Every structure is written in structure tokens, then in C-alpha cells.
Amino acid sequence: MVFRLSRLGLPRLVAASAAMAAILAGACVKPAAAADTWRFGVVDAKGEAGIFYMPTKFGAKYGIDIQMMSFASSTTPVKALISNDLDVFTSAPAVALIAMSRGAKIKFVGCTLPGPGYMLYSAKDITSLAQLKGKNIAVSGPGSMPDLYAREVLHQNGIPENEVNFVNSGGGTDRYKALVAGVVQATATTGEFAPEAKKHGYHILASAHDTMPNFLRDCLVVADQTIADRRQGLAHFLAANMDGMRYVTTHRKETIELAHKVAHLPVGNTGPAVIYDEAAAEKAVDPTLAVPVKKLQWIEDMLVRQHVLSKSHDVTAFVDEGPRQEAQKLLKP
């Protein structure tokens, strides 16, 4: 604000200056507390969106502002994290393990959904895995969870990868639509589509719950530099996630409603309810955010078996438990 002596006169200028000084002095004594912003990446927000987005409801409680960013593929957030265009992401551990094993300075700091939760769906005329030979299978990017899951299913059943065609078809919803449209004959995606698939005559050839219990669903990943520079803020971010997951485990209706709102799902869409009930039955939501190292090691070894990595590494080097332990001390009733 500019005061002109010729218009205000000296007395008014002094009064105005005194008023402004008082305002500035008050601002210095009681500064406005700016929330610590955390850019939180998730993949293809759909049926499980209520779970992934719930921590945003608890950010203010821990003095942080969680800003959600949605990605179509689980491979993209890794690049965004490394380039500092993202602060944290939650995704399938495999994509992070690949980057870590190749030298990326990022760490696992917690896991929200330790259950597997993936299925391999097939067209109406395909009732066995053997019938997939020569067919198209919809996956996401190379090295993504859908891609690796489909390959591991084939491996376990003795079907060579070169006898099928892997088609990059985007996010989970897009992959299922590709199956329904007949563009592909099978797809790997989450269990939320199971009721609709069965209703319309599609088949479930494999379920990760039965065949791959070590196939982790989602873990939180942060850059080493962020852990070093923003450790206290990270602990608060993790505390908000713990509180959010704790709320999810006891609030089915609210979690489902949030998923519908975030993913813009129609009223009749049963995906969020299916995801929630599946997670509840499998106890797949962990409010402690514990990192199951043995499962991570299994995935690391699987990546070698699938020829994604040339050698296996000790995954304990890819985990930082410190921020999570600090977050537990911050957790509020």
C-alpha cells in the first residue's frame, strides 16, 4: 500500500503508518501456520480410492496438507518421485524394487495394503490358462503389477511368455473394458470387477490370494533425499496415513462413499464395496503400515525369475523403518 503525503496529510499518514505497523507487528507475533504440503501419488483411482484417499481426511490433524495425484500406470510415479515432481507414492512394490535394484535412491517407508488382491480374467470362451496360448492379455506398462502378475501366473502353469501377446492397455478399468470389447482375451486387474465379470459370463482363471500370497498390493515409497530433508514432516504424513487406515478398518460405509466420490463412480457400481469386503476378509489393510520384508524379498526374487533383474538384492537395504516408528509416537486418539 502506498501513502501520498499530499493527499493524506501528516497526521493521517502517521495514524495510517501506526495502524500498518500494528498489523505487521501482530503478524510477526502470530504468524499464519502454513500446512506442510505432501504430493501423494496413487495409481488409477477406482474401487480402492476410498482406502488410498482416506489419509487426506486426517492431514490437518497432523499439520500437513495431502494433495493427491493420480497416475494411469504404476511405472510413472517412480519417475516423478526421482525427479522431485512427487513426494510420496503408493503402488505395487515391484516397480519400486526394479528402480531400487538399479540404483534409484528411494526407500519403502510403510505398506498400507499388504494383501495381493489381483485376478486374471478371461473371455467367455476361454475357461483354462492353456487356452491363452496365442491370445492377447491386457496389462499395464512393462514391469507393472498387472504385467508381472500375468507373467508369474503363466510361469507357474508352465506356459512360455512368448506364446501369448502382452498388450499395454492402461489402467485397471481400461483393461477390463478392453476385455469386454473383445480387444483382448484376458486381463490382469484387481478383484473389484469379479462380480460383474461372473454376472456376464467372463471367467477368473487365477486369483493372487490363492496362488501368490506374497504378491504385495501397495507400499509407500519416498526418495532418500526427502527422508533426509523432511524427516519430521514425513513422520506426520505417515501418522495421517495410519489414522486414515485405522478409520478405514471400522468405517465401511464412509470408505465406500469416498471411493464413489473420488473415482466418480455411478451409484450402482459395486467395485468399492467388493474391494472393501475383500480387504476386510483378508485383513489386507494395515493401520501400522508395517513393511513385510519377507514378501518384498519374494517379489525381488520373482523379478530375477522373470528376467526383469539380472540378480537378486537384499531388500532390507531398500527399507527405512525410522520414519514409521516416529509416526507411531505421533498417532493421536
C-alpha positions as CSV (number, residue, x, y, z in Angstrom):
1,M,0.0,0.0,0.0
2,V,1.4,3.5,-0.9
3,F,0.5,6.6,1.1
4,R,0.9,10.0,-0.6
5,L,1.6,12.9,1.9
6,S,-0.1,15.5,-0.4
7,R,-3.4,13.6,-0.2
8,L,-3.4,12.3,3.4
9,G,-1.6,15.0,5.3
10,L,1.0,14.3,8.0
11,P,-1.5,13.4,10.9
12,R,-3.3,10.9,8.8
13,L,-0.1,9.5,7.5
14,V,1.2,8.9,11.0
15,A,-2.0,7.3,12.0
16,A,-2.1,5.1,9.0
17,S,1.5,4.1,9.4
18,A,0.9,3.3,13.1
19,A,-2.0,1.1,12.1
20,M,0.0,-0.7,9.5
21,A,2.9,-1.2,11.9
22,A,0.5,-2.7,14.4
23,I,-0.8,-5.1,11.8
24,L,2.7,-6.1,10.8
25,A,3.7,-6.5,14.4
26,G,0.8,-8.7,15.1
27,A,1.7,-10.8,12.1
28,C,5.2,-11.2,13.4
29,V,3.9,-12.3,16.8
30,K,1.3,-14.8,15.5
31,P,2.4,-16.0,12.0
32,A,-0.1,-17.9,10.0
33,A,0.9,-21.6,10.2
34,A,1.3,-22.9,6.7
35,A,0.5,-26.6,6.3
36,D,3.3,-28.8,5.2
37,T,2.3,-30.0,1.7
38,W,2.8,-33.6,0.6
39,R,2.2,-34.5,-3.0
40,F,0.9,-38.1,-2.8
41,G,0.7,-40.2,-5.9
42,V,-1.7,-43.1,-6.4
43,V,-2.4,-45.3,-9.5
44,D,-5.7,-45.3,-11.4
45,A,-8.1,-44.2,-8.6
46,K,-11.1,-46.5,-8.8
47,G,-12.6,-49.1,-6.4
48,E,-9.9,-48.8,-3.8
49,A,-9.8,-45.0,-3.9
50,G,-11.7,-44.7,-0.6
51,I,-8.7,-46.5,1.1
52,F,-6.0,-44.6,-0.7
53,Y,-7.6,-41.2,-0.3
54,M,-8.7,-41.5,3.3
55,P,-5.5,-40.1,4.8
56,T,-6.4,-36.7,3.2
57,K,-9.2,-36.5,5.9
58,F,-6.5,-36.7,8.6
59,G,-3.8,-34.4,7.3
60,A,-4.9,-31.3,9.1
61,K,-4.9,-33.3,12.4
62,Y,-1.1,-33.7,11.9
63,G,-0.4,-30.3,10.5
64,I,0.0,-31.4,6.9
65,D,-1.8,-30.9,3.6
66,I,-2.0,-34.1,1.4
67,Q,-2.5,-33.3,-2.2
68,M,-3.5,-36.4,-4.3
69,M,-2.1,-37.0,-7.8
70,S,-3.4,-39.9,-9.9
71,F,-1.4,-41.8,-12.5
72,A,-2.5,-44.2,-15.2
73,S,0.4,-46.6,-14.7
74,S,2.4,-47.7,-11.7
75,T,5.7,-47.1,-13.5
76,T,5.1,-43.4,-13.9
77,P,5.2,-42.3,-10.2
78,V,8.7,-43.8,-9.8
79,K,10.0,-41.3,-12.4
80,A,8.0,-38.5,-10.8
81,L,9.5,-39.3,-7.4
82,I,13.0,-39.4,-8.7
83,S,12.6,-36.1,-10.5
84,N,11.1,-34.5,-7.4
85,D,7.7,-33.9,-9.0
86,L,6.2,-36.1,-6.3
87,D,6.9,-36.5,-2.6
88,V,5.4,-40.0,-1.9
89,F,3.6,-42.6,-3.9
90,T,1.8,-45.8,-3.0
91,S,1.9,-48.5,-5.6
92,A,2.9,-52.1,-6.3
93,P,6.3,-52.8,-4.7
94,A,7.7,-54.4,-7.8
95,V,8.1,-51.2,-9.8
96,A,9.9,-49.6,-6.9
97,L,12.1,-52.7,-6.4
98,I,13.2,-52.6,-10.0
99,A,14.3,-49.0,-9.6
100,M,16.0,-49.6,-6.3
101,S,17.9,-52.6,-7.6
102,R,19.1,-50.4,-10.4
103,G,20.4,-47.8,-8.1
104,A,17.5,-45.4,-7.5
105,K,17.8,-43.6,-4.2
106,I,14.3,-44.3,-2.9
107,K,13.0,-46.3,0.1
108,F,9.9,-48.2,1.3
109,V,8.6,-46.5,4.5
110,G,5.4,-48.4,5.0
111,C,2.8,-50.6,3.4
112,T,-1.0,-49.9,3.5
113,L,-2.3,-52.9,1.6
114,P,-0.1,-56.0,2.2
115,G,-2.6,-58.4,0.6
116,P,-2.3,-59.4,-3.1
117,G,-5.8,-58.7,-4.5
118,Y,-5.2,-59.4,-8.2
119,M,-7.0,-61.7,-10.6
120,L,-6.6,-62.9,-14.1
121,Y,-9.9,-62.6,-16.0
122,S,-10.6,-64.2,-19.4
123,A,-13.2,-64.0,-22.2
124,K,-16.3,-66.1,-22.2
125,D,-14.9,-68.8,-24.5
126,I,-11.7,-69.2,-22.5
127,T,-12.0,-71.5,-19.5
128,S,-8.4,-72.5,-18.9
129,L,-4.9,-71.0,-18.8
130,A,-3.8,-73.3,-21.6
131,Q,-6.3,-71.7,-23.9
132,L,-4.5,-68.4,-23.6
133,K,-1.8,-69.5,-26.0
134,G,-1.7,-67.2,-29.0
135,K,-4.1,-64.8,-27.3
136,N,-3.9,-61.1,-26.2
137,I,-3.5,-60.3,-22.5
138,A,-4.1,-56.7,-21.3
139,V,-1.6,-55.4,-18.9
140,S,-0.2,-52.0,-17.9
141,G,3.4,-50.8,-18.5
142,P,6.3,-53.3,-18.6
143,G,7.3,-54.2,-15.1
144,S,4.0,-53.0,-13.6
145,M,2.0,-55.2,-11.2
146,P,-0.5,-56.4,-13.8
147,D,2.3,-57.3,-16.2
148,L,4.3,-59.2,-13.6
149,Y,1.2,-60.9,-12.2
150,A,0.2,-62.2,-15.6
151,R,3.7,-63.4,-16.3
152,E,4.0,-65.2,-13.0
153,V,0.7,-66.9,-13.5
154,L,1.9,-68.2,-16.8
155,H,5.2,-69.3,-15.3
156,Q,3.5,-71.2,-12.5
157,N,1.4,-73.1,-15.1
158,G,4.2,-73.9,-17.5
159,I,3.1,-71.5,-20.3
160,P,6.0,-69.8,-22.1
161,E,5.6,-66.0,-22.3
162,N,6.4,-66.0,-26.0
163,E,3.2,-68.0,-26.6
164,V,0.9,-65.1,-25.6
165,N,0.8,-61.4,-26.6
166,F,1.0,-58.8,-23.8
167,V,-0.9,-55.6,-24.7
168,N,-0.3,-52.3,-22.8
169,S,-3.9,-51.2,-22.2
170,G,-3.7,-48.6,-19.5
171,G,-5.3,-48.6,-16.1
172,G,-7.4,-51.3,-14.5
173,T,-10.8,-50.0,-15.7
174,D,-9.4,-49.6,-19.3
175,R,-8.0,-53.1,-19.2
176,Y,-11.3,-54.6,-18.2
177,K,-13.1,-52.6,-20.9
178,A,-10.7,-54.0,-23.4
179,L,-11.7,-57.5,-22.4
180,V,-15.4,-56.7,-22.6
181,A,-14.9,-55.1,-26.0
182,G,-13.1,-58.2,-27.3
183,V,-9.8,-56.3,-28.0
184,V,-8.0,-58.8,-25.7
185,Q,-8.9,-62.2,-24.4
186,A,-7.6,-61.9,-20.9
187,T,-6.5,-59.2,-18.4
188,A,-4.9,-58.9,-15.0
189,T,-6.5,-56.4,-12.7
190,T,-8.0,-56.0,-9.2
191,G,-10.8,-58.1,-7.7
192,E,-13.4,-55.3,-7.9
193,F,-14.5,-56.5,-11.3
194,A,-15.2,-60.1,-10.2
195,P,-19.0,-59.8,-9.6
196,E,-19.6,-58.1,-12.9
197,A,-17.3,-60.5,-14.7
198,K,-19.1,-63.5,-13.3
199,K,-22.5,-62.0,-14.0
200,H,-21.8,-61.5,-17.7
201,G,-20.1,-64.9,-18.3
202,Y,-16.4,-64.0,-18.1
203,H,-14.1,-66.2,-16.1
204,I,-11.5,-65.9,-13.4
205,L,-8.6,-68.1,-14.3
206,A,-6.4,-67.2,-11.3
207,S,-6.5,-65.3,-8.0
208,A,-3.4,-64.0,-6.3
209,H,-4.9,-64.7,-2.9
210,D,-4.8,-68.4,-3.8
211,T,-1.7,-68.7,-6.0
212,M,0.6,-65.8,-4.9
213,P,0.0,-64.8,-1.2
214,N,3.3,-62.9,-1.3
215,F,2.3,-60.7,-4.1
216,L,2.0,-57.4,-2.2
217,R,-0.6,-54.8,-3.3
218,D,0.7,-51.4,-2.2
219,C,3.5,-49.8,-0.3
220,L,4.6,-46.2,0.4
221,V,7.8,-45.1,-1.3
222,V,9.8,-41.9,-0.6
223,A,13.1,-40.5,-2.0
224,D,16.2,-40.8,0.2
225,Q,16.6,-37.0,0.0
226,T,13.1,-36.4,1.2
227,I,13.7,-38.6,4.2
228,A,16.8,-36.7,5.0
229,D,15.4,-33.2,4.4
230,R,11.8,-33.6,5.6
231,R,12.0,-36.4,8.1
232,Q,9.7,-34.8,10.7
233,G,7.1,-33.9,8.1
234,L,7.3,-37.5,6.7
235,A,6.6,-38.8,10.2
236,H,3.5,-36.6,10.3
237,F,2.5,-37.8,6.8
238,L,2.8,-41.4,7.9
239,A,0.8,-40.7,11.1
240,A,-2.0,-39.3,8.9
241,N,-1.9,-42.5,6.9
242,M,-2.0,-44.7,10.0
243,D,-5.0,-42.7,11.2
244,G,-6.7,-43.0,7.8
245,M,-6.1,-46.7,7.6
246,R,-7.4,-47.2,11.2
247,Y,-10.6,-45.3,10.2
248,V,-11.0,-47.4,7.1
249,T,-11.0,-50.7,9.1
250,T,-14.0,-49.6,11.1
251,H,-15.9,-47.4,8.6
252,R,-17.1,-49.4,5.7
253,K,-19.9,-47.0,4.5
254,E,-17.7,-43.9,4.6
255,T,-14.8,-45.6,2.8
256,I,-17.1,-46.8,0.0
257,E,-18.7,-43.4,-0.3
258,L,-15.3,-41.7,-0.6
259,A,-14.4,-44.1,-3.4
260,H,-17.5,-43.3,-5.3
261,K,-16.8,-39.5,-4.9
262,V,-13.1,-39.6,-5.8
263,A,-13.4,-42.0,-8.8
264,H,-16.7,-40.5,-10.0
265,L,-18.4,-43.9,-10.0
266,P,-22.1,-44.3,-10.7
267,V,-24.4,-45.2,-7.8
268,G,-24.9,-48.8,-8.9
269,N,-21.1,-49.5,-9.2
270,T,-20.2,-52.3,-6.7
271,G,-16.4,-52.1,-7.1
272,P,-15.7,-50.1,-3.9
273,A,-17.8,-52.5,-1.8
274,V,-16.2,-55.5,-3.3
275,I,-12.7,-54.1,-2.7
276,Y,-13.6,-53.2,0.9
277,D,-15.1,-56.5,1.8
278,E,-12.2,-58.4,0.1
279,A,-9.7,-56.3,2.1
280,A,-11.6,-56.8,5.3
281,A,-11.9,-60.6,4.8
282,E,-8.2,-60.9,4.1
283,K,-7.2,-58.4,6.8
284,A,-5.4,-56.6,4.0
285,V,-5.5,-53.0,5.4
286,D,-2.7,-52.5,8.0
287,P,-3.0,-49.3,10.2
288,T,0.5,-49.9,11.5
289,L,2.0,-49.6,7.9
290,A,4.3,-52.5,8.7
291,V,6.7,-53.4,5.9
292,P,6.6,-57.2,5.2
293,V,10.3,-57.7,4.3
294,K,9.9,-61.4,3.5
295,K,7.2,-60.7,0.9
296,L,9.3,-57.9,-0.6
297,Q,12.2,-60.4,-0.9
298,W,9.9,-62.9,-2.6
299,I,9.0,-60.2,-5.2
300,E,12.6,-59.3,-5.7
301,D,13.5,-62.9,-6.4
302,M,10.5,-63.2,-8.7
303,L,11.8,-60.3,-10.7
304,V,15.0,-62.2,-11.3
305,R,13.0,-65.3,-12.2
306,Q,11.1,-63.2,-14.7
307,H,14.4,-61.9,-16.1
308,V,13.5,-58.3,-15.2
309,L,16.5,-58.1,-12.9
310,S,19.9,-59.8,-13.5
311,K,20.4,-60.6,-9.8
312,S,18.6,-60.5,-6.5
313,H,19.4,-58.0,-3.8
314,D,18.9,-58.0,0.0
315,V,15.7,-55.9,0.2
316,T,16.4,-54.8,3.8
317,A,18.7,-52.2,2.2
318,F,15.6,-50.7,0.5
319,V,13.6,-50.2,3.7
320,D,13.8,-47.3,6.2
321,E,11.7,-48.1,9.3
322,G,12.7,-44.9,11.2
323,P,10.0,-42.5,10.0
324,R,7.3,-45.1,10.6
325,Q,8.5,-45.7,14.1
326,E,8.5,-42.0,14.7
327,A,5.0,-41.7,13.2
328,Q,3.6,-44.3,15.7
329,K,4.7,-42.0,18.6
330,L,2.7,-39.1,17.0
331,L,-0.5,-41.1,16.5
332,K,-3.5,-39.4,18.2
333,P,-6.7,-41.0,19.5
